[in-house]
Amino acid sequence: MDKHDITARRTGRRLTSATVAGLALILVGVVPALASSPDSIAVPTSQLAHADSTKLQQMTVPELLGAARDAYSHGRLVARPFDNAIEYYLAALRKDPTNRVAIDALRESFPYAAAQVERTIAEGNFDEADREIGLLAEADPGNYTLTILRGKLEAQQKRPGGEHVLTLHASDESWVEVTNANGRVIDSRLLHPGESRSYRSSRPLRITLGNADGVKVTSDGKAVVVKTDPHAKVAHLELFASL
């Protein structure tokens, strides 16, 4: 495969044509009243995180353990933020430090969670990988696996060959379109809250974001400042243009 090819990795739910069509109408201004209504304004990520953290604090130990089992059964060991098994078990231990169920579950799930972190690193989602490593460090700070994961993360961030990684992470429902240097659209979709997409390229990428305030953009693991049109809530940016 040519080195300029893009590899996109998908997580999250299948789109429906009705959902895509509805958001498209908002983006082109056919229903400006809806686009400008208070209900359609994206909540800042920091506020969402605070709300989710407060939710965990208000849950009882049995509720946290039940939520942890549900997250585990659905494969959410370290992702999504504030809705994964490790965070639920850690929250239970903050309320009941001697809870054997949470202690045993953290120990048993650690290697599987570490494998998920490795996949996050391989996808180039460095900010998310750093967050996930932090969770595992809280669960078992002396585990040598943490050293291995941090080493893999650092090596991936410094990989040779000029290839770069673009990652989009949605905190609110947002439409995205990614175009390569030849003008070909390589991805166009609706991202749902908690969903991420990663793209690898050694050439420039052009990105269009609808409801741009609801998308966090990272380039090689570093946050990108996105300037949004205050009226349409759409943003256009180009990355890796200096290559």
C-alpha positions as a printed NumPy array, in Angstrom:
array([[  0.   ,   0.   ,   0.   ],
       [  1.305,   3.44 ,  -0.886],
       [  2.577,   5.346,   2.149],
       [  0.205,   8.183,   1.306],
       [ -2.807,   5.991,   1.808],
       [ -4.957,   6.749,   4.79 ],
       [ -5.99 ,   4.24 ,   7.389],
       [ -9.183,   5.17 ,   9.188],
       [-10.348,   3.305,  12.217],
       [-13.958,   3.379,  13.228],
       [-15.551,   3.044,  16.646],
       [-19.117,   3.749,  17.626],
       [-22.608,   3.339,  16.197],
       [-23.909,   2.937,  12.683],
       [-25.301,   6.099,  11.137],
       [-28.864,   6.337,   9.955],
       [-29.728,   8.236,   6.793],
       [-32.305,  10.27 ,   8.687],
       [-29.765,  11.443,  11.242],
       [-27.227,  12.441,   8.58 ],
       [-29.857,  14.216,   6.535],
       [-31.109,  16.134,   9.559],
       [-27.69 ,  17.433,  10.491],
       [-26.897,  18.271,   6.873],
       [-29.902,  20.564,   6.782],
       [-28.607,  22.406,   9.833],
       [-25.134,  22.793,   8.339],
       [-26.31 ,  24.346,   5.098],
       [-28.631,  26.723,   6.892],
       [-31.953,  25.331,   5.675],
       [-33.201,  25.34 ,   9.244],
       [-31.247,  28.23 ,  10.795],
       [-33.701,  28.597,  13.663],
       [-32.931,  25.085,  14.85 ],
       [-29.196,  25.582,  14.418],
       [-29.236,  28.694,  16.581],
       [-31.511,  27.338,  19.303],
       [-30.035,  26.903,  22.806],
       [-30.622,  23.143,  22.679],
       [-28.281,  22.785,  19.701],
       [-25.297,  24.509,  21.333],
       [-22.473,  22.121,  22.213],
       [-21.582,  21.922,  25.892],
       [-17.832,  22.491,  26.451],
       [-15.909,  19.292,  27.072],
       [-14.735,  20.504,  30.491],
       [-18.333,  20.954,  31.62 ],
       [-19.288,  17.527,  30.321],
       [-16.375,  15.957,  32.187],
       [-17.339,  17.749,  35.391],
       [-20.926,  16.556,  35.062],
       [-19.836,  12.964,  34.461],
       [-17.426,  13.084,  37.396],
       [-20.192,  14.403,  39.649],
       [-22.445,  11.573,  38.498],
       [-19.891,   9.   ,  39.681],
       [-19.556,  10.745,  43.035],
       [-23.301,  10.613,  43.582],
       [-23.663,   6.906,  42.805],
       [-23.716,   4.356,  45.631],
       [-21.187,   1.52 ,  45.832],
       [-23.712,  -1.098,  44.604],
       [-24.649,   1.196,  41.718],
       [-20.982,   1.678,  40.803],
       [-20.288,  -2.055,  40.896],
       [-23.332,  -2.728,  38.743],
       [-22.288,  -0.064,  36.237],
       [-18.777,  -1.52 ,  36.196],
       [-20.079,  -5.001,  35.391],
       [-22.236,  -3.592,  32.598],
       [-19.324,  -1.603,  31.14 ],
       [-17.087,  -4.678,  31.338],
       [-19.66 ,  -6.854,  29.572],
       [-19.766,  -4.321,  26.722],
       [-15.974,  -4.171,  26.436],
       [-15.601,  -0.691,  27.933],
       [-12.702,  -1.336,  30.276],
       [-11.016,   2.079,  29.95 ],
       [-13.153,   3.961,  27.411],
       [-15.458,   5.913,  27.35 ],
       [-14.397,   8.588,  29.849],
       [-16.38 ,   8.295,  33.101],
       [-18.321,   5.341,  31.666],
       [-15.88 ,   2.451,  31.828],
       [-15.267,  -0.446,  34.193],
       [-11.961,   0.774,  35.622],
       [-13.327,   4.201,  36.583],
       [-16.432,   2.696,  38.157],
       [-14.352,   0.299,  40.252],
       [-11.995,   3.091,  41.286],
       [-14.955,   5.263,  42.278],
       [-16.324,   2.38 ,  44.368],
       [-12.99 ,   2.069,  46.173],
       [-12.94 ,   5.767,  46.99 ],
       [-16.203,   5.22 ,  48.847],
       [-15.261,   1.818,  50.287],
       [-11.45 ,   1.299,  50.223],
       [-11.726,  -2.315,  51.443],
       [-14.323,  -3.471,  48.926],
       [-13.074,  -6.873,  47.808],
       [-15.239,  -6.994,  44.687],
       [-13.68 ,  -3.801,  43.305],
       [-10.157,  -4.755,  44.405],
       [-10.318,  -8.204,  42.791],
       [-11.996,  -6.885,  39.644],
       [ -9.306,  -4.248,  39.108],
       [ -6.569,  -6.837,  39.474],
       [ -8.208,  -9.317,  37.12 ],
       [ -9.181,  -6.78 ,  34.469],
       [ -5.835,  -4.929,  34.415],
       [ -4.178,  -7.005,  31.625],
       [ -7.261,  -6.765,  29.404],
       [ -7.47 ,  -3.018,  29.996],
       [ -3.77 ,  -2.703,  29.137],
       [ -4.441,  -4.445,  25.82 ],
       [ -7.1  ,  -1.857,  25.044],
       [ -4.611,   0.924,  25.807],
       [ -2.169,  -0.644,  23.342],
       [ -4.832,  -0.505,  20.646],
       [ -5.503,   3.148,  21.451],
       [ -1.784,   3.889,  21.058],
       [ -1.663,   2.012,  17.753],
       [ -4.587,   4.112,  16.478],
       [ -2.583,   7.266,  17.186],
       [ -5.081,   8.588,  19.724],
       [ -2.345,   9.784,  22.06 ],
       [ -4.375,  12.024,  24.367],
       [ -6.843,   9.223,  24.995],
       [ -4.013,   6.719,  25.534],
       [ -2.445,   9.031,  28.105],
       [ -5.786,   9.297,  29.918],
       [ -6.206,   5.521,  29.913],
       [ -2.673,   4.958,  31.218],
       [ -3.467,   7.384,  34.024],
       [ -6.461,   5.238,  34.993],
       [ -4.349,   2.098,  35.117],
       [ -1.722,   3.942,  37.164],
       [ -4.394,   4.775,  39.729],
       [ -5.576,   1.171,  39.764],
       [ -2.094,  -0.375,  40.178],
       [  0.683,   2.26 ,  40.322],
       [  3.502,  -0.271,  40.706],
       [  2.581,  -2.472,  37.754],
       [  5.492,  -2.776,  35.324],
       [  3.054,  -2.875,  32.4  ],
       [  2.656,   0.891,  32.866],
       [  6.323,   1.384,  31.986],
       [  5.86 ,  -0.668,  28.832],
       [  2.752,   1.261,  27.808],
       [  4.386,   4.642,  28.4  ],
       [  7.367,   3.505,  26.341],
       [  5.126,   2.425,  23.465],
       [  3.238,   5.705,  23.616],
       [  6.45 ,   7.735,  23.495],
       [  7.857,   5.643,  20.638],
       [  4.663,   6.015,  18.618],
       [  4.677,   9.768,  19.11 ],
       [  8.225,   9.927,  17.772],
       [  7.787,   7.414,  14.908],
       [  9.996,   7.997,  11.816],
       [  8.977,   8.342,   8.197],
       [  7.086,  11.62 ,   8.256],
       [  3.711,   9.953,   8.834],
       [  1.304,  11.931,  10.984],
       [ -1.882,  11.064,  12.839],
       [ -5.08 ,  13.098,  12.955],
       [ -7.595,  12.143,  15.652],
       [-11.13 ,  13.448,  16.03 ],
       [-12.997,  12.811,  19.285],
       [-16.628,  13.877,  19.635],
       [-18.091,  15.219,  22.868],
       [-21.317,  16.098,  21.048],
       [-22.99 ,  14.942,  17.841],
       [-20.879,  16.392,  15.026],
       [-20.494,  15.979,  11.284],
       [-16.99 ,  15.516,   9.859],
       [-15.477,  15.314,   6.406],
       [-11.815,  14.541,   5.708],
       [-10.229,  15.144,   2.298],
       [ -6.754,  14.072,   1.203],
       [ -4.148,  16.085,  -0.741],
       [ -5.643,  14.959,  -4.056],
       [ -9.052,  16.365,  -3.158],
       [-10.624,  12.959,  -2.587],
       [-13.045,  12.652,   0.323],
       [-11.74 ,   9.775,   2.424],
       [-14.324,   9.984,   5.171],
       [-17.649,  11.724,   5.683],
       [-19.854,  10.841,   8.626],
       [-21.699,  11.845,  11.762],
       [-19.742,  11.33 ,  14.988],
       [-21.699,  10.557,  18.132],
       [-20.653,  11.6  ,  21.664],
       [-17.723,   9.483,  22.842],
       [-16.858,   8.328,  19.309],
       [-13.342,   8.748,  17.875],
       [-11.791,   8.481,  14.412],
       [ -8.082,   8.402,  13.556],
       [ -6.38 ,   9.008,  10.209],
       [ -2.749,   8.473,   9.219],
       [ -1.125,  10.437,   6.413],
       [  2.242,  11.712,   5.286],
       [  0.535,  14.384,   3.167],
       [ -1.863,  17.262,   3.933],
       [ -5.411,  16.599,   5.106],
       [ -8.323,  19.03 ,   4.942],
       [-11.032,  18.725,   7.576],
       [-14.527,  20.193,   7.74 ],
       [-16.366,  20.02 ,  11.049],
       [-20.059,  20.641,  11.637],
       [-20.938,  21.602,  15.22 ],
       [-17.196,  22.068,  15.544],
       [-17.321,  22.921,  19.243],
       [-18.308,  19.316,  19.854],
       [-15.119,  17.861,  18.351],
       [-11.654,  17.69 ,  19.883],
       [ -8.933,  17.614,  17.221],
       [ -5.45 ,  16.3  ,  17.895],
       [ -2.461,  16.2  ,  15.568],
       [  0.188,  13.664,  16.569],
       [ -1.324,  13.628,  20.034],
       [ -1.304,  17.404,  20.484],
       [ -4.518,  19.434,  20.711],
       [ -5.324,  21.633,  17.708],
       [ -7.038,  24.994,  18.195],
       [-10.162,  25.037,  16.021],
       [-11.565,  28.385,  14.917],
       [-15.315,  28.068,  14.444],
       [-17.666,  30.224,  12.388],
       [-19.872,  31.614,  15.198],
       [-22.96 ,  31.649,  12.971],
       [-22.827,  28.254,  11.262],
       [-20.727,  26.462,  13.915],
       [-18.658,  25.017,  11.074],
       [-14.857,  24.909,  10.972],
       [-12.403,  24.278,   8.141],
       [ -8.779,  23.418,   8.803],
       [ -5.787,  21.92 ,   7.05 ],
       [ -3.134,  19.817,   8.759],
       [  0.311,  18.59 ,   7.731],
       [  0.454,  21.213,   4.973],
       [  4.163,  21.803,   5.522],
       [  5.046,  18.294,   4.359]])
